[in-house]
Amino acid sequence: MKPTRLAWDHRWKLYMDGRLFDLKNDVLEKSPIADSDTRPETKSARTKLQPVLDQMVRVKPPKFNKYEPDGHPAY
């Protein structure tokens, strides 16, 4: 499993790699909506969620310690 970043609201989910899903009609995320889709609602979803993803890129995740304070592995 590879970590990824994504942004979503009640209906739409946008992944960092550009995949957009309409969760109302595709709960299992089987069919991403094409970038070329020009329907107003999909354009609006991308316009709304993309700035959230752009902001995430600037935030670096914390470095996790490999060991607990007692010396045992953390994972």
Backbone hydrogen bonds in HBPLUS format (Angstrom, degrees):
<---DONOR---> <-ACCEPTOR-->    atom                        ^
c    i                          cat <-CA-CA->   ^        H-A-AA   ^      H-
h    n   atom  resd res      DA  || num        DHA   H-A  angle D-A-AA Bond
n    s   type  num  typ     dist DA aas  dist angle  dist       angle   num
A0016-MET N   A0005-ARG O   2.98 MM  11  5.55 146.3  2.10 163.8 154.3     1
A0007-ALA N   A0014-LEU O   2.91 MM   7  5.38 158.4  1.95 151.1 157.9     2
A0014-LEU N   A0007-ALA O   2.80 MM   7  5.38 171.2  1.81 171.4 173.2     3
A0009-ASP N   A0012-TRP O   2.94 MM   3  5.49 152.8  2.01 152.3 160.0     4
A0023-LEU N   A0011-ARG O   2.59 MM  12  5.08 138.9  1.75 163.5 171.8     5
A0013-LYS N   A0021-PHE O   3.01 MM   8  5.19 147.8  2.12 144.5 150.7     6
A0021-PHE N   A0013-LYS O   2.85 MM   8  5.19 153.3  1.92 146.4 155.4     7
A0015-TYR N   A0019-ARG O   2.85 MM   4  5.26 165.7  1.87 156.3 161.0     8
A0018-GLY N   A0015-TYR O   2.90 MM   3  5.40 160.4  1.94 119.9 123.2     9
A0033-ILE N   A0020-LEU O   2.73 MM  13  5.36 170.2  1.74 160.5 163.7    10
A0025-ASN N   A0022-ASP O   3.10 MM   3  5.66 133.3  2.33 111.9 122.3    11
A0026-ASP N   A0022-ASP O   2.77 MM   4  5.67 129.9  2.02 150.6 166.1    12
A0029-GLU N   A0026-ASP O   2.98 MM   3  5.33 163.0  2.01 116.3 120.7    13
A0037-ASP N   A0034-ALA O   3.03 MM   3  5.37 166.0  2.05 112.5 116.6    14
A0042-THR N   A0039-ARG O   3.15 MM   3  5.55 125.0  2.47 108.6 121.6    15
A0043-LYS N   A0039-ARG O   3.07 MM   4  6.31 164.5  2.09 161.4 166.4    16
A0044-SER N   A0040-PRO O   2.88 MM   4  5.96 155.5  1.94 145.8 153.0    17
A0045-ALA N   A0041-GLU O   3.02 MM   4  6.14 149.3  2.12 135.1 143.0    18
A0046-ARG N   A0042-THR O   3.04 MM   4  6.28 165.6  2.06 150.7 153.3    19
A0047-THR N   A0043-LYS O   2.93 MM   4  6.09 161.8  1.96 148.1 153.9    20
A0048-LYS N   A0044-SER O   2.92 MM   4  6.05 146.4  2.03 143.8 152.4    21
A0049-LEU N   A0045-ALA O   2.92 MM   4  6.06 163.3  1.95 154.2 158.3    22
A0050-GLN N   A0046-ARG O   2.88 MM   4  5.58 159.8  1.92 149.7 153.9    23
A0052-VAL N   A0049-LEU O   3.10 MM   3  5.37 126.9  2.40 104.9 118.4    24
A0053-LEU N   A0049-LEU O   3.26 MM   4  6.69 156.1  2.32 152.6 158.9    25
A0054-ASP N   A0050-GLN O   2.88 MM   4  6.15 161.9  1.91 157.5 163.3    26
A0055-GLN N   A0051-PRO O   3.00 MM   4  6.16 148.9  2.10 140.2 147.4    27
A0056-MET N   A0052-VAL O   3.13 MM   4  6.43 146.1  2.25 141.3 150.5    28
A0056-MET N   A0053-LEU O   3.01 MM   3  5.00 118.0  2.41  94.8 110.6    29
A0057-VAL N   A0053-LEU O   3.19 MM   4  6.54 144.1  2.32 151.2 159.7    30
A0058-ARG N   A0055-GLN O   3.20 MM   3  5.57 135.5  2.41 104.3 114.8    31
A0059-VAL N   A0056-MET O   2.98 MM   3  5.19 147.6  2.09 105.4 115.5    32
A0074-ALA N   A0066-LYS O   2.73 MM   8  5.29 169.7  1.74 136.1 134.7    33
A0068-GLU N   A0072-HIS O   2.76 MM   4  5.42 169.7  1.77 170.5 170.2    34
A0071-GLY N   A0068-GLU O   2.84 MM   3  5.36 165.0  1.86 123.5 126.7    35
